[in-house]
Amino acid sequence: MNPLPGRRAFLCRSGLAAAAAAAGALPQPGCATRPAPAAPDLAGPLPPHLPLAVPGVHAYPLEHSVPAGGQLELCVSASVPYALTLCRLGRRIDDPEGDEVLHRFPPAPARPQPIHPGSYVACARGFGPELRALTLECWLRPWDLGRLQGLITQEDKTADDGFALGLGEGGYVGFFLGDGVSQETQVVHRTAPGRIRRDQWHHLVATWDGAIKRVFVDGVEAGAWPFAGPLRPGAHPLRLGAMGEGGVAQRFLDGDLAAPAVYGRALTAAEVELRFAARGLGPPAPGALAWWPLDEERGERVADASGGGREGRIVNLGTWMIGGPSFAADVPRFGAPEPVADPRRGHGLRLAADDLYDCRWDVTHRWAVPADARPGLYVARFTFPYDGAPCRYDCTFVVRRNPARARAPLLLLFATNTWRAYNATPFALPRAGLHQVWGTGGVERDSRGLPAFNLYRDHARGQGTYQMGLRMPWPVAGPHVLYGGPTRYSHLARADRFTHVWLEEQGYACDTASDLDLHRDPGLLRGYAAVLVVGHSEYWSLPMYAGAEAYLRGGGNLVVLSGNSVYWRVSFDAAGTVMECRKADGPGARVPAARRGEAWHSHDGRRGGLLRECGHPGVNLIALDLLGFNAPAAPEQFGPYVVEEPAHFLFRQPEDLGLRRGDTFGDAGDGVRRANAHEFDVLPSTFARLQQEPSPPGGSVPADPAGIAVLARGRVHWRKGGSAFDYFSRRVQPAEDTGADLIYWERPDGGRVFNAGAIGSGWVLADDPRMAGLLRNVLAHFGVPRPAR
């Protein structure tokens, strides 16, 4: 190999020599310890990969829920020195001085750990030492035409051997064949720009017959250039969806890839036409040295079906269950056939330059959780200077009951799936001050190119977000994060805290668990007199649903102080380190209706989206479903509950609340905190009453479950703002101030449910004696009497 003084610039001059040098100077990642079970998709060592620095202090626990008597393993990246304490959150919700400090670590020096975003397929075995002819083929649906991206490559920009098929700025196709000596103009060739269009499938074929290089786009020749060779592939890694420079993978594809193949001969123009007509279905043409059908649809391994032994590994997951160029993805909303049964679906793999689901940081701190630690919310609290200001960073985790100790009468289920769903800016820069307002898209638009996506914010190039990693910092779960600004409203960890703190102040013994705990052990609820679902418990897996249903069928009692509950379906990989959610046909959908066929999950192959459209309606479990939401910073839209059935025993026993029909409660009395704030749920009959259009084909509003008593109805001032939806997620304008239905349900199938139907119901507990008295009555009726004071 004879490197030239001016390094080869493939398709365009990149100016990334400094970045490549920096990449070599940064340490490679790899967590020293991994708890069982080992993560099947992310556990292997990372191939050389362009690193990015994350200034500030950032942290995550390997497991966000640990038992008393277990061990917390904390992964930290810090560009500045810091102090670290471990605290159990106290009863003063907005005063960290009231938190219980359990352990102080010695002062820690700066220890930055980079991240390595970008998904692609790495193949351990490449081609060499020399090829006499070559064809590179793939189907591509790009999401970005603004930069250089790799498709099928075995090259490095600092060397002059190898080969590459790439996508360039403005939509041109580039084809490089390296002979080891020649200058750029002799080995790099491009089609005219505009041949490739964003969000459209294109068939790309690049051939070399020993004399002429050709590029075909959608079956038509788009360019031809002489090249006598020889072609020297070199010893570079073979990659799909990335390029190499300075020994590391970079220039990652933002696009959907299907049917990539490599041949040891040049396909003819007639063969290319036939391959285009096949739309990615069926086997490759004869002479394939490698062919990746991408039909696994899950996991990290990609098979080479040619027999050539060039199996691949997907780095940073990518996204399965996309379908190929032959797939008619606009499947019906109701009654759609299973995509795997569609013989013309094909297979595609979606890649993104900002894909990142595991930081792979080393464990920097370990803490043996005391065996007698009380269940609850804890934080690893970092204090440090940044930009001349003192900063605080809280990394939240759950401590659950020591399995060797007896259960408390109550179990509180923290809505950790929802906290994760909103984690848009995991690497946000430190900010001074206690409270921060985080919107659905996080706190900033980051120009540093760091990953910033969540289930409410697309990937940087517009790919809908279908999965979230758990081995990532989640500052959005901090106990002082707000959603409503001046109202100091929160719908995440702080919202859950209001109910938990109230229970402790009242003297109730209470165990705690995360959503993931219930997902992993659907039998977790057995033995509790009552289970409390609190805050914003929006994202449920099928095992969670089955566990709650079995608990109720066995005579259990569910107390729901949450809104927008049991709404979207999620699934997890086998290790519980990646949460998948295909949001279709509801507010905030990330799966567009034109590609509803992408709503099926890769973890289990089952339909995703709204639980009620996946065969597991929330109304069958908790009687209510989402009506809508108002602005969390606009208290004029909030409202209380209005009593419907004052004679109901929950208003009378054991405490007589003295309420009459038309009285209100669920109001803290400060002009701001009212229960019907932000999001609220209603009965099917309320949906039917508000519906303003005919039901869509195949859809129908179910009847109210039998045995329900409506105790009160919430008030929401729709004329002052907010968004309401019918049962099919179509906007409606209620003529009445309709808010949450507050219900008591004796289920014919067993079990009892009290559902307040609003996220704000726990927000007012401490300051509304009527709401507090109602909850005490509910718990007493469910076998948990008021503790002696």
Disulfide bonds with the S-S distance in Angstrom:
none
